[in-house]
């Protein structure tokens, strides 16, 4: 069975997982049933049947006060599932001690950062994002950014491009092909920027296989990570959609495993 890294997974403590999943559904005004429960064990069950050997796990702080507790939770789950998880911490741009928060998450063993400008209500081309980027550049922490929303102008390609250009030494992973619902604009404006990778989470349910292949060709198979956006989508179904794109086996392997393994320094790529 082909090895797979699921590079986009939200996880929550069991006592709040159901509420968190409902919050996702409400935020995106989704008219669908989210039946995955958002727990750690639910994530592992979701990936077992398709050959997932590693998960990039994270969560997002909607207030500065949540940052330490979320990062501690992610760190504890990484330690409890040694070798299975890489944990990204969260930051909030309104924290009074962003530098201290970064030092704290590094001390917790977390290997990168996840931010969500639309949840957290700050534009990527604004002063708060620029302060965050300046503190992260040179720290060796990849930054995973939710990108794209037709309702807001926080994380769309016009906001992402100046952020990427301001911090050329900061590795950024633009979720959802760098701009959910604005895929063509993201490919036109962002593809080829040297410090940008993208993930393909929450995309193939939305676009045709032809459009999916086109996006991969524009960004390049060596710059793309596969992720299911757990608990949004069933990993098996999302993988089936991915395999309908008709990619070469070498491109599939890059996207499903090798790119993430190199970026996250997993196993043989350490």
C-alpha positions, 0 to 999 in steps of 0.5 A, spaced: 500 500 500 502 506 498 504 511 504 500 517 505 501 523 509 495 527 511 498 534 511 491 538 513 488 535 520 484 539 525 484 535 532 480 537 538 479 535 545 474 530 546 470 534 551 469 540 546 470 536 539 463 536 537 462 543 539 468 545 535 465 541 529 459 544 529 462 551 529 466 549 523 459 548 520 456 554 522 462 558 520 462 556 513 454 555 513 455 548 510 449 544 508 452 538 509 452 532 515 459 533 518 459 526 521 467 525 523 467 527 530 474 531 530 477 527 535 484 524 535 482 517 535 477 519 530 482 521 525 486 515 526 480 511 524 479 515 518 486 514 515 487 507 517 484 504 511 488 508 506 495 507 508 496 514 512 502 513 516 503 520 518 498 526 520 500 534 520 495 536 526 493 543 528 488 547 531 486 555 531 486 560 537 480 565 536 482 569 542 489 570 544 488 567 551 487 560 547 494 560 544 497 556 550 492 551 552 491 549 544 499 548 543 499 544 550 494 540 547 497 539 540 504 537 544 501 532 548 497 528 543 504 528 539 507 525 545 502 520 546 502 518 538 510 518 537 512 518 530 505 518 528 503 526 528 507 532 527 504 538 531 503 545 528 502 550 534 497 556 533 498 564 534 493 569 535 496 576 532 492 580 538 497 577 543 501 581 547 507 577 547 507 574 540 515 572 541 513 569 548 508 565 544 513 562 539 518 561 544 513 557 548 510 553 542 518 551 540 519 549 547 513 544 547 516 541 541 511 543 535 514 544 528 510 549 525 504 554 525 497 554 523 493 561 522 486 562 519 486 569 517 478 569 516 477 566 523 482 570 526 479 576 523 486 579 520 488 581 513 495 577 511 497 584 508 496 588 514 500 590 520 499 585 524 500 579 519 507 583 517 509 583 525 507 576 525 511 574 519 517 578 521 518 574 528 517 567 524 522 569 519 529 565 520 526 561 526 525 554 521 517 554 522 513 553 516 507 557 516 500 553 514 495 559 512 488 558 511 487 561 504 481 564 500 473 565 502 469 569 497 465 573 503 472 576 506 478 579 504 483 577 509 486 571 506 485 571 498 491 572 493 491 579 493 493 579 501 497 573 500 502 575 495 505 581 499 506 577 505 510 572 501 514 577 498 515 580 504 518 574 508 522 570 502 525 566 507 519 564 511 516 557 508 509 558 507 503 552 506 497 556 502 491 551 504 486 549 499 491 551 493 492 558 496 485 560 495 479 556 496 473 558 491 479 563 488 483 557 485 484 561 478 486 567 481 491 564 486 494 560 481 495 566 476 498 570 482 501 565 487 504 559 483 512 560 482 513 564 488 519 560 491 517 560 498 510 557 497 507 550 497 500 549 497 495 543 500 490 541 496 485 540 502 477 541 501 478 542 493 477 536 489 469 535 492 468 542 489 472 542 482 472 538 476 478 533 475 480 537 469 480 543 473 484 539 479 489 537 474 490 544 471 491 547 478 497 541 479 500 543 473 500 550 474 503 550 481 507 543 480 506 537 483 513 538 487 510 544 491 503 540 493 501 536 499 495 532 500 490 533 506 483 531 507 481 537 512 479 532 517 474 533 520 471 536 514 471 530 509 472 523 509 479 521 507 478 515 503 473 519 499 477 525 498 483 520 496 478 517 491 477 524 488 484 525 488 486 519 484 480 520 479 485 526 476 489 521 472 496 523 475 502 519 473 504 515 479 510 519 480 506 525 481 501 522 486 507 519 490 510 526 491 503 529 493 501 524 497 507 523 501 514 525 499 513 533 499 510 533 506 515 528 508 521 532 506 518 539 508 516 536 515 523 532 516 519 525 517 523 518 517 528 518 511 528 525 510 530 527 517 
